[in-house]
């Protein structure tokens, strides 16, 4: 892309160095993946091997409780026959209570492993995931600003830097002039100002134009000014004039060049 080129909308105009922005986006994407993985983990509960391990421990505890139950019955029979003391029964009953408590503990553990995390933890993880998505969006926006495309079809009016130049932040790199932004600027003396109004049509002629074309008045200054020095009419140089701007149709605007002199004919009074 260079000065004087005609470009279509969305045509790439220029690109700035973007290594830092690309690295920032990759970092943001990795943080988002980590946040999503943590949220998914909290929603699904423990992993299958962890659930299987807790289930096996529960089965072992139930087996120990069954053994303790049988031992209590056996000690009671021996006590009735006079072979053991009351202390033996007490020990067997205590062992049964410990085994029964262990079974209940592991039953709760198995239920917990199959459940997702607590609601507050899931909400916090969801917030982290949303924040990570916003960071990714911000990093993508910053990266997209390093490569600029033409917002509309038009003429590359000027370029301000060459390839390899350092561009200060906020500086314009190129300017594009769409046909819809082309306007004819002319000055009229005060006696003729009353003949003009917004939306009125004027006739424009330029050197090299095949035929005159119309332009619609879009602006009339409300303050007078001295005749610009580029107007070399001796009769009007010292007089006050008013700036008027008129817009031609896009097809006619494409025939004009910025700064090109034109002749404007006002409508008859």
KEBASE-403628 format. One record per atom (N, C-alpha, C): residue in one letter; chain; atom name; y, z, x. Coordinates in steps of 0.05 Angstrom, whole numbers, plus 5000, padded with zeros to 4 digits. Atoms other than C-alpha are relative to their C-alpha. Layout:
N
a;A;CA;Y;Z;X
...
//
This chain:
269
x;A;N;4976;5000;5017
x;A;CA;5000;5000;5000
x;A;C;5025;5000;5018
x;A;N;4975;5001;4984
x;A;CA;5068;4980;5029
x;A;C;5023;4992;4981
x;A;N;4976;5006;5015
x;A;CA;5139;4969;5006
x;A;C;4999;4972;4989
x;A;N;4999;5027;5013
x;A;CA;5146;4911;4957
x;A;C;4975;4993;4986
x;A;N;5025;5007;5014
x;A;CA;5074;4912;4932
x;A;C;5002;5006;4970
x;A;N;5004;4995;5028
x;A;CA;5059;4907;4858
x;A;C;4974;5015;4996
x;A;N;5024;4984;5003
x;A;CA;5009;4961;4839
x;A;C;4994;5005;4970
x;A;N;5008;4994;5027
x;A;CA;4969;4974;4776
x;A;C;4998;5030;4997
x;A;N;5003;4972;5005
x;A;CA;4963;5042;4743
x;A;C;4974;5010;5012
x;A;N;5023;4987;4988
x;A;CA;4914;5089;4778
x;A;C;4992;4988;5027
x;A;N;5005;5010;4973
x;A;CA;4917;5048;4843
x;A;C;5006;5021;5020
x;A;N;4994;4980;4980
x;A;CA;4912;5095;4903
x;A;C;5025;4992;5016
x;A;N;4975;5005;4985
x;A;CA;4980;5100;4937
x;A;C;4999;5010;5029
x;A;N;5002;4988;4974
x;A;CA;4968;5147;4995
x;A;C;4982;5025;4999
x;A;N;5017;4976;4998
x;A;CA;4924;5204;5019
x;A;C;5009;5017;5024
x;A;N;4993;4982;4979
x;A;CA;4941;5265;5060
x;A;C;4975;5013;5012
x;A;N;5023;4985;4987
x;A;CA;4895;5304;5108
x;A;C;4992;5023;4981
x;A;N;5010;4981;5020
x;A;CA;4851;5348;5064
x;A;C;4977;5018;5009
x;A;N;5023;4984;4990
x;A;CA;4802;5385;5109
x;A;C;5002;5029;4990
x;A;N;4997;4972;5009
x;A;CA;4830;5454;5090
x;A;C;4994;5002;4970
x;A;N;5005;4999;5028
x;A;CA;4829;5438;5016
x;A;C;4971;4995;4993
x;A;N;5028;5006;5005
x;A;CA;4759;5409;5019
x;A;C;4983;5025;5007
x;A;N;5015;4976;4993
x;A;CA;4733;5472;5055
x;A;C;5005;5022;4978
x;A;N;4994;4980;5020
x;A;CA;4768;5516;5003
x;A;C;4984;4994;4974
x;A;N;5015;5006;5024
x;A;CA;4734;5478;4946
x;A;C;4970;5006;5004
x;A;N;5029;4994;4995
x;A;CA;4665;5484;4979
x;A;C;4996;5030;4999
x;A;N;5002;4971;5001
x;A;CA;4677;5559;4987
x;A;C;5000;5009;4971
x;A;N;4998;4992;5028
x;A;CA;4698;5565;4914
x;A;C;4975;4993;4985
x;A;N;5025;5009;5014
x;A;CA;4636;5526;4891
x;A;C;4977;5019;5007
x;A;N;5021;4982;4992
x;A;CA;4590;5572;4931
x;A;C;5004;5027;4986
x;A;N;4995;4974;5014
x;A;CA;4623;5634;4901
x;A;C;4993;4997;4971
x;A;N;5007;5004;5028
x;A;CA;4614;5604;4832
x;A;C;4970;5000;4997
x;A;N;5029;5000;5002
x;A;CA;4540;5591;4845
x;A;C;4989;5029;5003
x;A;N;5009;4972;4997
x;A;CA;4532;5663;4869
x;A;C;5005;5016;4975
x;A;N;4994;4985;5024
x;A;CA;4567;5690;4807
x;A;C;4982;4992;4977
x;A;N;5018;5009;5022
x;A;CA;4525;5647;4760
x;A;C;4972;5011;5005
x;A;N;5027;4990;4994
x;A;CA;4461;5669;4796
x;A;C;4998;5030;4993
x;A;N;5000;4972;5006
x;A;CA;4480;5742;4789
x;A;C;5000;5005;4970
x;A;N;4999;4998;5030
x;A;CA;4496;5733;4715
x;A;C;4973;4994;4988
x;A;N;5026;5007;5010
x;A;CA;4430;5698;4703
x;A;C;4979;5021;5006
x;A;N;5018;4978;4992
x;A;CA;4393;5753;4740
x;A;C;5003;5024;4981
x;A;N;4996;4977;5018
x;A;CA;4425;5807;4697
x;A;C;4991;4994;4972
x;A;N;5008;5006;5027
x;A;CA;4409;5770;4633
x;A;C;4969;4998;4997
x;A;N;5029;5003;5002
x;A;CA;4335;5759;4649
x;A;C;4984;5025;5007
x;A;N;5015;4976;4992
x;A;CA;4317;5828;4674
x;A;C;4986;4996;5027
x;A;N;5014;5001;4975
x;A;CA;4268;5840;4731
x;A;C;4983;4975;5003
x;A;N;5017;5023;4995
x;A;CA;4227;5786;4764
x;A;C;4971;5006;4992
x;A;N;5028;4996;5008
x;A;CA;4155;5775;4742
x;A;C;4983;5017;5019
x;A;N;5016;4982;4982
x;A;CA;4124;5806;4805
x;A;C;5008;5029;4997
x;A;N;4991;4972;5003
x;A;CA;4166;5869;4794
x;A;C;4988;5011;4974
x;A;N;5012;4991;5025
x;A;CA;4143;5873;4722
x;A;C;4970;5005;5003
x;A;N;5029;4997;4996
x;A;CA;4070;5862;4743
x;A;C;4994;5026;5016
x;A;N;5005;4976;4984
x;A;CA;4076;5918;4795
x;A;C;5003;5025;4984
x;A;N;4996;4977;5017
x;A;CA;4104;5967;4745
x;A;C;4977;5003;4980
x;A;N;5022;5000;5019
x;A;CA;4049;5948;4695
x;A;C;4974;5011;5014
x;A;N;5023;4990;4985
x;A;CA;3995;5961;4748
x;A;C;5002;5030;5005
x;A;N;4996;4971;4996
x;A;CA;4024;6029;4764
x;A;C;4995;5015;4974
x;A;N;5005;4987;5026
x;A;CA;4023;6046;4690
x;A;C;4970;5002;4994
x;A;N;5029;4999;5005
x;A;CA;3950;6028;4684
x;A;C;4986;5021;5017
x;A;N;5012;4979;4982
x;A;CA;3933;6072;4744
x;A;C;5007;5027;4989
x;A;N;4992;4973;5011
x;A;CA;3972;6130;4713
x;A;C;4984;5006;4975
x;A;N;5016;4995;5024
x;A;CA;3935;6122;4647
x;A;C;4971;5008;5008
x;A;N;5027;4993;4991
x;A;CA;3869;6123;4684
x;A;C;4999;5029;5010
x;A;N;4999;4972;4990
x;A;CA;3890;6188;4719
x;A;C;5002;5019;4977
x;A;N;4998;4983;5023
x;A;CA;3910;6217;4652
x;A;C;4974;5003;4985
x;A;N;5026;4999;5013
x;A;CA;3843;6199;4622
x;A;C;4981;5019;5015
x;A;N;5017;4982;4984
x;A;CA;3809;6234;4680
x;A;C;5008;5029;4997
x;A;N;4991;4972;5004
x;A;CA;3852;6295;4671
x;A;C;4992;5010;4973
x;A;N;5008;4991;5027
x;A;CA;3836;6297;4597
x;A;C;4970;5008;5000
x;A;N;5029;4994;4998
x;A;CA;3761;6295;4612
x;A;C;4996;5026;5016
x;A;N;5003;4976;4983
x;A;CA;3770;6349;4665
x;A;C;5007;5025;4984
x;A;N;4993;4977;5016
x;A;CA;3805;6395;4616
x;A;C;4977;5008;4981
x;A;N;5022;4995;5018
x;A;CA;3748;6388;4566
x;A;C;4976;5013;5015
x;A;N;5023;4990;4984
x;A;CA;3696;6401;4621
x;A;C;5005;5029;5009
x;A;N;4994;4973;4992
x;A;CA;3732;6463;4646
x;A;C;4999;5019;4977
x;A;N;5002;4982;5023
x;A;CA;3737;6491;4576
x;A;C;4971;5006;4993
x;A;N;5028;4996;5005
x;A;CA;3662;6482;4566
x;A;C;4988;5020;5021
x;A;N;5010;4982;4979
x;A;CA;3648;6516;4633
x;A;C;5011;5029;4996
x;A;N;4989;4973;5005
x;A;CA;3696;6573;4615
x;A;C;4985;5014;4977
x;A;N;5015;4988;5022
x;A;CA;3659;6583;4549
x;A;C;4973;5010;5009
x;A;N;5027;4992;4990
x;A;CA;3593;6587;4587
x;A;C;5003;5022;5021
x;A;N;4996;4978;4981
x;A;CA;3624;6637;4636
x;A;C;4997;4991;5029
x;A;N;5003;5009;4972
x;A;CA;3620;6593;4698
x;A;C;5026;4998;5015
x;A;N;4974;5002;4987
x;A;CA;3695;6586;4712
x;A;C;5019;5020;4988
x;A;N;4980;4981;5010
x;A;CA;3756;6630;4704
x;A;C;5021;4986;4984
x;A;N;4977;5011;5015
x;A;CA;3818;6621;4662
x;A;C;5018;4984;5019
x;A;N;4983;5014;4981
x;A;CA;3854;6598;4725
x;A;C;4992;4971;5003
x;A;N;5009;5028;4997
x;A;CA;3811;6536;4730
x;A;C;5009;4984;4976
x;A;N;4990;5014;5024
x;A;CA;3829;6517;4658
x;A;C;5030;4994;5003
x;A;N;4971;5004;4997
x;A;CA;3903;6528;4673
x;A;C;5006;4978;5020
x;A;N;4995;5021;4980
x;A;CA;3899;6483;4734
x;A;C;4994;4973;4988
x;A;N;5007;5026;5013
x;A;CA;3864;6428;4694
x;A;C;5021;4991;4980
x;A;N;4979;5007;5020
x;A;CA;3916;6432;4638
x;A;C;5026;4992;5014
x;A;N;4976;5008;4986
x;A;CA;3973;6429;4688
x;A;C;4998;4972;5012
x;A;N;5005;5027;4989
x;A;CA;3943;6368;4721
x;A;C;5003;4979;4978
x;A;N;4998;5019;5023
x;A;CA;3937;6335;4652
x;A;C;5029;4996;4992
x;A;N;4971;5003;5007
x;A;CA;4011;6349;4637
x;A;C;5015;4983;5020
x;A;N;4988;5017;4980
x;A;CA;4032;6319;4703
x;A;C;4993;4970;4997
x;A;N;5008;5028;5004
x;A;CA;3991;6256;4691
x;A;C;5011;4988;4975
x;A;N;4989;5010;5025
x;A;CA;4015;6250;4620
x;A;C;5030;4993;5003
x;A;N;4971;5005;4995
x;A;CA;4088;6256;4643
x;A;C;5004;4974;5016
x;A;N;4998;5023;4983
x;A;CA;4075;6203;4696
x;A;C;4996;4974;4983
x;A;N;5005;5023;5018
x;A;CA;4047;6155;4642
x;A;C;5025;4994;4984
x;A;N;4976;5004;5017
x;A;CA;4109;6165;4598
x;A;C;5022;4988;5017
x;A;N;4979;5010;4982
x;A;CA;4154;6153;4658
x;A;C;4996;4970;5006
x;A;N;5005;5028;4994
x;A;CA;4120;6088;4676
x;A;C;5002;4982;4976
x;A;N;4996;5015;5025
x;A;CA;4119;6065;4604
x;A;C;5029;4993;4996
x;A;N;4971;5005;5002
x;A;CA;4195;6072;4604
x;A;C;5009;4980;5021
x;A;N;4993;5019;4979
x;A;CA;4199;6035;4670
x;A;C;4992;4971;4993
x;A;N;5009;5027;5008
x;A;CA;4158;5976;4643
x;A;C;5019;4988;4979
x;A;N;4982;5009;5021
x;A;CA;4202;5972;4581
x;A;C;5027;4991;5013
x;A;N;4974;5006;4988
x;A;CA;4265;5974;4625
x;A;C;4999;4974;5016
x;A;N;5002;5024;4984
x;A;CA;4240;5919;4672
x;A;C;5001;4974;4983
x;A;N;5000;5023;5017
x;A;CA;4232;5872;4613
x;A;C;5026;4996;4985
x;A;N;4974;5002;5014
x;A;CA;4302;5885;4587
x;A;C;5021;4988;5019
x;A;N;4977;5008;4983
x;A;CA;4366;5851;4612
x;A;C;5017;5024;5008
x;A;N;4983;4979;4991
x;A;CA;4420;5891;4646
x;A;C;5016;5012;4977
x;A;N;4983;4987;5020
x;A;CA;4467;5937;4609
x;A;C;5022;4981;4992
x;A;N;4979;5017;5011
x;A;CA;4520;5904;4566
x;A;C;5025;5000;5017
x;A;N;4976;4999;4983
x;A;CA;4577;5928;4610
x;A;C;4996;4985;5026
x;A;N;5005;5015;4976
x;A;CA;4544;5899;4672
x;A;C;5001;4970;4995
x;A;N;5000;5028;5006
x;A;CA;4534;5832;4638
x;A;C;5028;4990;4995
x;A;N;4972;5008;5005
x;A;CA;4606;5831;4614
x;A;C;5015;4997;5026
x;A;N;4987;5001;4974
x;A;CA;4630;5845;4684
x;A;C;4992;4975;5016
x;A;N;5010;5024;4987
x;A;CA;4586;5790;4712
x;A;C;5011;4974;4987
x;A;N;4988;5023;5014
x;A;CA;4611;5741;4659
x;A;C;5029;4996;5008
x;A;N;4972;5002;4992
x;A;CA;4683;5757;4678
x;A;C;5001;4989;5029
x;A;N;5000;5010;4973
x;A;CA;4666;5745;4751
x;A;C;4994;4970;5001
x;A;N;5007;5029;5001
x;A;CA;4635;5677;4734
x;A;C;5023;4984;4989
x;A;N;4977;5014;5010
x;A;CA;4696;5657;4693
x;A;C;5022;4998;5021
x;A;N;4980;5000;4979
x;A;CA;4742;5677;4749
x;A;C;4993;4980;5022
x;A;N;5009;5019;4979
x;A;CA;4700;5637;4799
x;A;C;5004;4971;4991
x;A;N;4995;5027;5010
x;A;CA;4705;5576;4754
x;A;C;5030;4992;5002
x;A;N;4971;5006;4998
x;A;CA;4781;5582;4752
x;A;C;5008;4995;5029
x;A;N;4994;5005;4972
x;A;CA;4783;5586;4828
x;A;C;4991;4972;5008
x;A;N;5009;5027;4995
x;A;CA;4741;5523;4831
x;A;C;5019;4979;4989
x;A;N;4981;5019;5012
x;A;CA;4789;5488;4783
x;A;C;5026;4999;5017
x;A;N;4976;5000;4984
x;A;CA;4848;5510;4825
x;A;C;4996;4985;5027
x;A;N;5005;5013;4974
x;A;CA;4816;5486;4890
x;A;C;4997;4970;4996
x;A;N;5003;5028;5005
x;A;CA;4798;5419;4858
x;A;C;5028;4987;4995
x;A;N;4973;5010;5005
x;A;CA;4870;5411;4834
x;A;C;5015;4996;5027
x;A;N;4986;5003;4974
x;A;CA;4897;5425;4904
x;A;C;4989;4977;5016
x;A;N;5012;5023;4985
x;A;CA;4848;5375;4934
x;A;C;5010;4974;4988
x;A;N;4991;5025;5013
x;A;CA;4868;5322;4882
x;A;C;5029;4993;5007
x;A;N;4972;5006;4993
x;A;CA;4941;5330;4902
x;A;C;5003;4988;5027
x;A;N;4999;5012;4973
x;A;CA;4924;5306;4972
x;A;C;4996;4970;4999
x;A;N;5002;5029;5003
x;A;CA;4909;5236;4945
x;A;C;5014;4993;4974
x;A;N;4984;5006;5023
x;A;CA;4959;5206;4897
x;A;C;4997;4971;4992
x;A;N;5002;5027;5011
x;A;CA;4950;5146;4852
x;A;C;5025;4993;4984
x;A;N;4976;5009;5015
x;A;CA;5003;5105;4817
x;A;C;4998;5009;4971
x;A;N;5001;4991;5028
x;A;CA;5020;5138;4750
x;A;C;5003;4978;4980
x;A;N;4996;5023;5017
x;A;CA;5038;5070;4721
x;A;C;5002;4975;5017
x;A;N;4996;5025;4986
x;A;CA;5040;4997;4739
x;A;C;5029;4996;5008
x;A;N;4973;5004;4992
x;A;CA;5101;4978;4778
x;A;C;5003;4989;5028
x;A;N;4993;5010;4973
x;A;CA;5135;4958;4843
x;A;C;5002;5024;5019
x;A;N;4997;4980;4979
x;A;CA;5128;5000;4906
x;A;C;5028;4996;5011
x;A;N;4972;5004;4993
x;A;CA;5203;5008;4915
x;A;C;5005;5007;5029
x;A;N;4995;4992;4972
x;A;CA;5200;5045;4981
x;A;C;4978;5019;5009
x;A;N;5018;4981;4987
x;A;CA;5155;5084;5029
x;A;C;5016;5015;5021
x;A;N;4983;4983;4983
x;A;CA;5182;5142;5070
x;A;C;4986;5010;5025
x;A;N;5016;4991;4977
x;A;CA;5126;5156;5120
x;A;C;4981;4978;5008
x;A;N;5021;5018;4990
x;A;CA;5078;5116;5163
x;A;C;4974;5015;5004
x;A;N;5027;4988;4997
x;A;CA;5003;5128;5173
x;A;C;5001;5018;5025
x;A;N;5001;4981;4977
x;A;CA;4994;5189;5218
x;A;C;5024;5018;5001
x;A;N;4976;4983;4999
x;A;CA;5063;5219;5204
x;A;C;4994;5027;4987
x;A;N;5002;4973;5012
x;A;CA;5069;5293;5187
x;A;C;5020;5001;4977
x;A;N;4984;5000;5024
x;A;CA;5095;5302;5116
x;A;C;5007;5029;4992
x;A;N;4993;4972;5008
x;A;CA;5134;5366;5100
x;A;C;4993;5005;4971
x;A;N;5008;4992;5028
x;A;CA;5113;5403;5037
x;A;C;5022;4993;4981
x;A;N;4981;5007;5021
x;A;CA;5147;5377;4975
x;A;C;5015;4974;5004
x;A;N;4985;5025;4994
x;A;CA;5171;5312;5007
x;A;C;4988;4976;4985
x;A;N;5009;5025;5012
x;A;CA;5167;5245;4972
x;A;C;4988;4982;5021
x;A;N;5013;5018;4981
x;A;CA;5120;5196;5006
x;A;C;5005;4971;4992
x;A;N;4995;5027;5009
x;A;CA;5131;5134;4964
x;A;C;5013;5001;4972
x;A;N;4989;5002;5027
x;A;CA;5169;5112;4902
x;A;C;4991;4975;4987
x;A;N;5010;5023;5016
x;A;CA;5142;5067;4847
x;A;C;5019;4996;4977
x;A;N;4982;5007;5022
x;A;CA;5187;5032;4798
x;A;C;4985;4984;4978
x;A;N;5013;5014;5022
x;A;CA;5152;5015;4732
x;A;C;5020;4981;4986
x;A;N;4981;5018;5014
x;A;CA;5182;4956;4692
x;A;C;5016;5015;4978
x;A;N;4986;4986;5022
x;A;CA;5199;5005;4636
x;A;C;5023;5017;5010
x;A;N;4978;4984;4989
x;A;CA;5246;5043;4683
x;A;C;5022;4983;5012
x;A;N;4979;5018;4990
x;A;CA;5285;4982;4705
x;A;C;5023;4999;4979
x;A;N;4977;5001;5018
x;A;CA;5356;4983;4676
x;A;C;5022;4985;5013
x;A;N;4977;5014;4991
x;A;CA;5418;4942;4682
x;A;C;5024;5019;4997
x;A;N;4977;4983;5001
x;A;CA;5480;4982;4700
x;A;C;5025;4983;5004
x;A;N;4975;5015;4999
x;A;CA;5549;4954;4687
x;A;C;5023;5018;4990
x;A;N;4977;4984;5007
x;A;CA;5619;4980;4676
x;A;C;5018;4984;4982
x;A;N;4981;5014;5019
x;A;CA;5667;4964;4620
x;A;C;5026;5016;4999
x;A;N;4974;4986;5002
x;A;CA;5741;4980;4614
x;A;C;5003;5013;4973
x;A;N;4997;4985;5024
x;A;CA;5765;5027;4561
x;A;C;5006;4983;4975
x;A;N;4995;5016;5025
x;A;CA;5791;4973;4513
x;A;C;4975;4988;4988
x;A;N;5025;5013;5010
x;A;CA;5721;4944;4507
x;A;C;4979;5021;4992
x;A;N;5020;4979;5005
x;A;CA;5685;5011;4500
x;A;C;4994;5003;4970
x;A;N;5004;4997;5028
x;A;CA;5695;5014;4425
x;A;C;4981;4979;4988
x;A;N;5017;5021;5010
x;A;CA;5654;4951;4416
x;A;C;4970;5006;5004
x;A;N;5028;4995;4992
x;A;CA;5591;4982;4445
x;A;C;4989;5025;4986
x;A;N;5014;4977;5012
x;A;CA;5540;5030;4414
x;A;C;4971;4999;5010
x;A;N;5028;4998;4992
x;A;CA;5470;5054;4431
x;A;C;4983;4982;4983
x;A;N;5018;5017;5014
x;A;CA;5415;5006;4412
x;A;C;5010;4972;4997
x;A;N;4988;5027;5002
x;A;CA;5462;4946;4415
x;A;C;4988;4982;5022
x;A;N;5011;5019;4981
x;A;CA;5438;4883;4451
x;A;C;5022;4986;5015
x;A;N;4982;5015;4983
x;A;CA;5474;4851;4509
x;A;C;4984;4978;5014
x;A;N;5014;5022;4987
x;A;CA;5458;4786;4546
x;A;C;5004;5002;5030
x;A;N;5000;4997;4971
x;A;CA;5440;4787;4619
x;A;C;4993;4974;5013
x;A;N;5006;5024;4985
x;A;CA;5442;4729;4668
x;A;C;5000;5008;5030
x;A;N;5002;4995;4971
x;A;CA;5421;4731;4741
x;A;C;4995;4974;5015
x;A;N;5006;5024;4984
x;A;CA;5418;4680;4797
x;A;C;4970;4997;5004
x;A;N;5028;5005;4997
x;A;CA;5350;4649;4798
x;A;C;4984;5005;4975
x;A;N;5014;4995;5026
x;A;CA;5332;4671;4727
x;A;C;4999;4974;4985
x;A;N;5003;5025;5014
x;A;CA;5305;4614;4686
x;A;C;5018;4998;4975
x;A;N;4983;5000;5024
x;A;CA;5344;4634;4624
x;A;C;5011;5028;4996
x;A;N;4989;4973;5007
x;A;CA;5388;4691;4599
x;A;C;4979;5016;4984
x;A;N;5017;4982;5015
x;A;CA;5352;4751;4570
x;A;C;5016;5023;4989
x;A;N;4987;4978;5014
x;A;CA;5370;4809;4525
x;A;C;4993;5027;5013
x;A;N;5005;4973;4991
x;A;CA;5376;4882;4544
x;A;C;5013;5019;4979
x;A;N;4991;4981;5021
x;A;CA;5385;4942;4497
x;A;C;5016;5023;5013
x;A;N;4983;4979;4989
x;A;CA;5441;4992;4511
x;A;C;4986;5027;4995
x;A;N;5013;4974;5002
x;A;CA;5409;5060;4525
x;A;C;5017;5023;5008
x;A;N;4982;4979;4992
x;A;CA;5467;5099;4554
x;A;C;5028;4990;5002
x;A;N;4971;5006;4998
x;A;CA;5543;5100;4549
x;A;C;5013;5025;5011
x;A;N;4987;4977;4988
x;A;CA;5581;5147;4595
x;A;C;5022;5011;4982
x;A;N;4979;4988;5016
x;A;CA;5628;5196;4561
x;A;C;5024;5007;5017
x;A;N;4977;4995;4982
x;A;CA;5674;5201;4622
x;A;C;5006;4975;5015
x;A;N;4991;5024;4986
x;A;CA;5715;5148;4655
x;A;C;4999;5006;5030
x;A;N;5000;4998;4971
x;A;CA;5712;5135;4730
x;A;C;5014;4976;5012
x;A;N;4988;5023;4988
x;A;CA;5747;5091;4779
x;A;C;4980;4978;5006
x;A;N;5018;5023;4995
x;A;CA;5718;5022;4789
x;A;C;4986;5004;5027
x;A;N;5015;4997;4975
x;A;CA;5662;5028;4841
x;A;C;5009;4979;5021
x;A;N;4990;5018;4979
x;A;CA;5681;4996;4908
x;A;C;4983;4975;5003
x;A;N;5017;5024;4998
x;A;CA;5623;4946;4902
x;A;C;5009;4979;4981
x;A;N;4989;5020;5018
x;A;CA;5661;4912;4846
x;A;C;5027;4990;5012
x;A;N;4978;5010;4984
x;A;CA;5711;4868;4882
x;A;C;5021;4985;4984
x;A;N;4980;5013;5017
x;A;CA;5752;4844;4823
x;A;C;5027;5013;5006
x;A;N;4973;4989;4994
x;A;CA;5825;4852;4843
x;A;C;5013;5010;4975
x;A;N;4987;4992;5025
x;A;CA;5846;4857;4771
x;A;C;4991;5028;4990
x;A;N;5011;4975;5012
x;A;CA;5800;4916;4754
x;A;C;4997;5023;5021
x;A;N;5006;4979;4980
x;A;CA;5796;4954;4820
x;A;C;5014;5026;4995
x;A;N;4985;4975;5004
x;A;CA;5849;5005;4802
x;A;C;4998;5011;4972
x;A;N;5002;4991;5027
x;A;CA;5829;5013;4730
x;A;C;4976;5019;4996
x;A;N;5022;4982;5007
x;A;CA;5785;5066;4698
x;A;C;4980;4984;4983
x;A;N;5021;5014;5015
x;A;CA;5718;5041;4672
x;A;C;4979;5021;4991
x;A;N;5022;4983;5009
x;A;CA;5657;5070;4636
x;A;C;4973;4987;5007
x;A;N;5026;5010;4993
x;A;CA;5586;5064;4660
x;A;C;4983;4997;4975
x;A;N;5019;5006;5022
x;A;CA;5536;5032;4611
x;A;C;4974;4991;5013
x;A;N;5026;5007;4991
x;A;CA;5462;5025;4621
x;A;C;4985;4986;4977
x;A;N;5015;5015;5020
x;A;CA;5418;4975;4584
x;A;C;4972;4994;5012
x;A;N;5028;5004;4992
x;A;CA;5342;4966;4587
x;A;C;4990;4973;4990
x;A;N;5013;5025;5010
x;A;CA;5310;4897;4585
x;A;C;4971;5005;4992
x;A;N;5028;4998;5007
x;A;CA;5241;4884;4558
x;A;C;4983;5000;5026
x;A;N;5016;4998;4976
x;A;CA;5185;4899;4608
x;A;C;4994;4973;5013
x;A;N;5006;5027;4989
x;A;CA;5169;4824;4616
x;A;C;5025;4989;5015
x;A;N;4975;5009;4987
x;A;CA;5242;4810;4633
x;A;C;5007;5017;5024
x;A;N;4994;4982;4978
x;A;CA;5248;4872;4677
x;A;C;4984;4993;5025
x;A;N;5016;5007;4977
x;A;CA;5192;4847;4721
x;A;C;5012;4977;5016
x;A;N;4987;5022;4986
x;A;CA;5236;4787;4740
x;A;C;5022;5010;5018
x;A;N;4977;4990;4986
x;A;CA;5291;4831;4768
x;A;C;4991;5016;5025
x;A;N;5005;4984;4975
x;A;CA;5296;4866;4836
x;A;C;5021;5022;5001
x;A;N;4980;4978;4998
x;A;CA;5329;4933;4849
x;A;C;5024;4992;5016
x;A;N;4975;5007;4987
x;A;CA;5402;4924;4867
x;A;C;5009;4971;4996
x;A;N;4993;5028;5004
x;A;CA;5404;4852;4844
x;A;C;5025;4997;4983
x;A;N;4977;5004;5017
x;A;CA;5473;4830;4818
x;A;C;4993;4984;4975
x;A;N;5004;5015;5025
x;A;CA;5474;4806;4746
x;A;C;5027;4998;4986
x;A;N;4977;5003;5017
x;A;CA;5525;4782;4696
x;A;C;4992;5008;4972
x;A;N;5006;4989;5026
x;A;CA;5528;4817;4629
x;A;C;5021;4989;4980
x;A;N;4983;5010;5021
x;A;CA;5557;4786;4566
x;A;C;4998;5020;4976
x;A;N;5000;4982;5022
x;A;CA;5578;4835;4512
x;A;C;4999;4986;4973
x;A;N;5001;5013;5026
x;A;CA;5566;4821;4438
x;A;C;5029;4995;4990
x;A;N;4974;5007;5011
x;A;CA;5623;4789;4401
x;A;C;5010;5023;4982
x;A;N;4988;4978;5017
x;A;CA;5670;4838;4366
x;A;C;4999;4993;4971
//
